[in-house]
Amino acid sequence: MPNLSGQEQEILSRVLGVIVVAVAVVDGALLGAWLWGRSRERKGAPPLFARTWSLLDVWAAGHIIIGAMLGLLIVIMVPVAAGMALLGVPADRIAGLIEAWMPRIAILSLIPQNVLLVGVPAACIALKYGQRLEDIGFTLRPDGRTLRLGFALGLLVMAVGFGMEWLVGQAARLALGPQSAQSLASFTDRIGNAEVIRQGMESPVWFVLLLLGGGILAPVGEEFFFRGFLYNAARRRFGFWPAVWISTLVFAMVHVGPLLILAIIPVGVLLAVAYERTGSLWVPIVMHVTNNSLALVLAYLFPQLV
């Protein structure tokens, strides 16, 4: 937790603890419901969960992705830390080096993370559902009109995103006062992507890696998972607008930071509505790529913005 005060670390630890407990409770409830449903099915009752496009599949896919990323991090970090310890490097020095490298690790981890965000849902759709990716509006060769529409709407998304960040910041100042609002904004930056972005600005090589991971791969992975997979599952179960809000709220919550979450909500709504109206997953992907890539390029050209 780089650059966090003791109080901020305590708050973040408590929030993470609540999240872990909540996830464990939901896991237990879902497992119990699944076992109960299976026992009822053996007696001839209809299945409790849908065979295809169940939100349970999305929940399980999220667990697989998070577990794979944590496993990859452990496989890489534990041998490195152990090797340094065998060489006589003090424990506090090892911890400091790992902390200093975390933004770089975060940039590099964008590659496997987004491979998983595409690969796990794609495997479920193809292998479990027996459907094609074209059925969710994803083709290998999008047409030019789709790309142009995505780019134009991406500029709109960027304007809305910047506007919402400003409005949320002003609302925080009015509600909390300038000093508390500034503290909240700084806290949001430190637990969000600000440190990672700053690392990407240090050299052209790291910027290219950040642009590849955060500007291109992350939009593809996130749109595939949140719109292509989660939205479609919720759409089949609850209908259009509930699916928009379910996919948007989950999408916003994974972008940690109290102010950032509020600013991202209208962006998520626009992405989901664009996907619904066009039927092409490439439209929200290009919208997302446009927003992220232009924001990173502007941050690189004008470092004072970060």
Secondary structure, DSSP 4 states (H G I P E B T S, - for coil): -TT--HHHHHHHHHHHHHHHHHHHHHHHHHHHHHHHHHHHHHTTPPPSS-SSS-HHHHHHHHHHHHHHHHHHHHHHHHHHHHHHHHTT--HHHHHHHHHHHHHHHHHHHHHHHHHHHHHHHHHIIIIIS---GGGGT--SS--HHHHHHHHHHHHHHHHHHHHHHHHHHHHHHHHH-HHHHHHHHHHHHHHTTHHHHHHHTS-HHHHHHHIIIIIIIHHHHHIIIIIIIIIHHHHHHH-HHHHHHHHHHHHHHTS-SHHHHHHHHHHHHHHHHHHHHH--THHHHHHHHHHHHHHHHHHHH-GGG-
